[in-house]
Amino acid sequence: MKKVLIVGAGFSGAVIANTLANTGNYLIDVVDERNHIGGNCHTERDPLTNVMVHKYGPHIFHTSNEKVWKYINLFGVFKPFINRVKSIYKGQVYSMPINLHTINQFYGKSFGPSEAKRWIESQGDSTINDPKTFEEQAKKFVGEKLYKAFFYGYTKKQWGTEPQNLPASILKRLPVRFNYDDNYYNDTYQGIPKDGYTAIIQKMLDHPNVKISLGYRFLGEKEDVGEYHHVFYTGPIDAYFSFRYGRLGYRTVYFKEYRADGDYQGNAVINFADEEIPYTRVHEHKHFTPWENHSETIYFEEYSKETESSDIPYYPKRLEIDMNILKLYESEVTNLNKVTFLGRLATYRYLDMHHIIEEALDSAEKFLELDSHK
């Protein structure tokens, strides 16, 4: 059988490993420098409260891709979960994303849908024809007041820069609704695995042809991979090439952990939009599993900062300087004939879980098709 190396035990690596292993034609080594599988989707029980914790921040699975939904449900039971985010601004609690309730509460109105739409259009800056920045995008579509309330401070904290320095594309995925729908996502399928994400990935990797090695730091182009027929790499693209063209920019997050009796905030996620509050949001993890009962709770304040060499990269900044560096690394990738780069870090894109699974399934199918003709 052909030997394959997979670098990274997150969803990308697990989907590839599972698909190839099931053919019976490959022996697969999966390596990860962390001491657990699951990547940033890793979940574990808090030993004091028994709450299932999303170790690297909240993950709600959502997709409208039926193929992806059916696939992920092969590996565990998903319980329905609707993410209803709240935002606190100047001591008031609002519903996110901006919807009819948010608009009426913020302006002290009782608009119907058509009235609210006309009102928001009147608030928008009509002088901005082609928004180039985050700030222009927000002001054009929701106006100065809603922008300052819900986007300015939060965005400045999350990205560490004035929103006028960020591209408009960051905001384009945030909806404004003219009804009372406060479901954060629009996707057909939404849920959270009953036993956590790590159990899902463990089942994907549970195959006699798959060997997992944790705490293994892969050296990128310096690694001797001569014994392997192919390598699937899901780590940072700049790290693979020893940062020869410089480091790509990321924001990272870190968390301050707290425990309490009962219920701390009554919701899974609450954003804090005021600039002077240093954290961006608070997540209380017992609310991600409403089918469970816990007398105590664990919650986390989330802070954002620049990514240093020892930090876990989260959000690719994708500024002009980053995209120029990325092109240099991508040109190097084209020279490699037996390495596939996939996933968020290896392609330097922000990808949700369903995107990662879809791309990994497609990548595995293409690889198998090409390999069958060799």
C-alpha positions, 0 to 999 in steps of 0.5 A, spaced: 500 500 500 502 507 498 504 511 504 501 518 505 503 523 510 497 528 513 500 534 517 494 536 521 489 533 525 483 538 524 477 537 520 481 538 513 486 532 515 481 528 518 477 528 512 482 526 507 485 521 512 478 518 512 476 518 505 483 515 503 483 510 508 476 507 506 479 505 499 484 500 503 489 502 498 493 507 503 497 507 509 496 514 513 500 517 518 497 523 521 501 528 525 500 534 529 504 538 533 499 539 539 497 534 544 490 533 541 486 532 535 481 536 532 485 543 531 481 549 533 475 545 533 477 541 539 472 540 545 473 537 552 469 536 558 471 541 563 473 537 569 470 542 575 463 543 571 463 537 566 461 542 561 463 541 554 468 546 552 470 549 545 477 550 547 479 555 542 472 559 542 465 557 539 464 553 533 457 552 531 456 548 525 452 551 519 451 549 512 446 549 506 450 544 503 446 537 503 452 533 501 457 536 507 451 535 512 450 528 510 457 526 511 459 530 517 452 526 520 456 519 519 460 520 525 456 523 530 449 525 532 448 533 531 443 536 536 439 542 533 442 549 535 440 556 533 446 561 535 442 567 538 448 573 539 447 579 543 451 585 543 451 590 549 452 597 547 452 603 552 449 598 557 443 596 553 443 589 550 441 588 543 440 583 538 445 581 533 445 581 527 442 587 526 434 586 525 428 589 526 428 588 533 435 592 533 433 597 529 426 599 533 430 598 540 436 603 538 432 608 535 426 608 539 421 606 534 416 601 532 417 600 525 414 595 520 419 591 515 418 596 509 418 602 514 425 600 517 428 599 510 426 606 508 429 608 515 435 605 514 436 607 507 435 614 509 441 613 514 446 610 509 451 615 506 449 616 499 455 619 497 459 613 497 458 609 491 463 604 491 465 602 498 473 600 499 473 600 506 470 597 512 468 603 514 465 606 508 461 599 507 458 600 514 456 607 513 453 606 506 448 601 508 447 602 515 449 609 517 453 613 522 450 611 528 449 604 527 456 603 525 459 607 531 454 603 536 455 595 533 461 595 528 466 601 530 469 599 537 468 591 536 472 591 529 477 596 532 478 591 538 478 585 534 483 587 528 487 592 532 486 598 527 481 603 525 476 600 521 478 605 515 484 601 514 480 594 513 477 592 506 470 592 505 469 585 504 470 583 511 463 586 513 459 584 507 458 577 510 454 581 516 447 581 514 441 586 516 434 583 516 428 587 516 424 582 520 425 579 527 429 573 525 435 573 530 438 567 528 445 569 526 446 564 520 442 563 514 444 556 513 439 550 512 442 546 517 445 548 524 447 544 530 452 542 535 455 535 536 452 531 542 459 529 544 463 535 541 467 536 535 473 532 538 469 525 538 467 527 531 474 527 528 476 521 533 471 517 529 473 519 522 481 517 524 479 511 527 481 506 522 486 500 522 490 504 516 491 510 520 496 512 525 496 518 529 502 522 532 501 527 536 506 532 539 510 532 532 512 538 529 513 538 522 519 541 519 516 543 512 520 543 506 526 541 511 522 534 512 524 528 509 518 525 506 521 521 501 518 514 504 511 518 502 507 517 496 504 524 497 503 529 503 497 533 505 499 539 508 494 543 513 499 548 517 501 555 515 503 556 508 509 561 510 511 556 516 512 550 510 517 555 507 521 557 513 518 564 512 523 566 507 519 571 504 516 573 511 510 572 516 503 572 513 499 577 518 494 574 523 490 576 528 489 571 534 485 571 540 486 569 547 481 567 553 480 569 560 477 563 564 472 564 569 467 559 573 460 561 577 454 557 580 448 557 576 448 561 570 452 567 568 449 571 562 444 567 560 446 566 553 452 562 549 455 569 546 454 576 548 458 581 544 461 587 547 461 593 542 464 599 547 471 600 545 473 601 552 471 594 554 478 590 552 474 584 550 470 583 544 465 578 547 464 573 552 462 566 551 458 561 556 459 554 554 453 550 558 449 554 553 452 551 547 449 544 550 442 546 552 440 539 552 445 538 558 444 540 565 449 543 569 449 547 576 455 550 575 458 554 569 464 556 566 465 562 561 470 566 557 472 573 556 475 573 549 481 578 547 484 579 540 491 581 539 497 581 533 499 574 532 506 573 535 511 567 533 509 563 539 501 564 538 496 560 534 494 564 528 486 565 527 484 570 523 488 572 516 489 579 515 489 579 508 492 586 507 495 588 501 502 586 504 500 580 506 497 578 499 503 580 496 507 575 500 502 570 499 503 570 491 510 568 493 509 562 497 503 560 492 509 560 486 513 556 491 507 551 491 506 550 484 513 547 484 512 541 489 509 535 485 507 531 491 504 536 496 497 538 497 496 544 501 489 545 504 485 548 509 485 555 512 492 556 514 495 552 508 491 557 503 491 563 508 483 564 507 478 565 513 474 558 512 468 556 516 468 548 518 463 546 512 467 550 507 473 546 510 470 539 509 467 541 502 474 542 500 477 536 503 472 532 500 473 535 493 481 534 494 480 527 496 476 525 490 481 529 485 487 526 488 484 519 488 482 520 481 489 522 479 492 517 483 488 511 479 491 513 473 498 513 475 
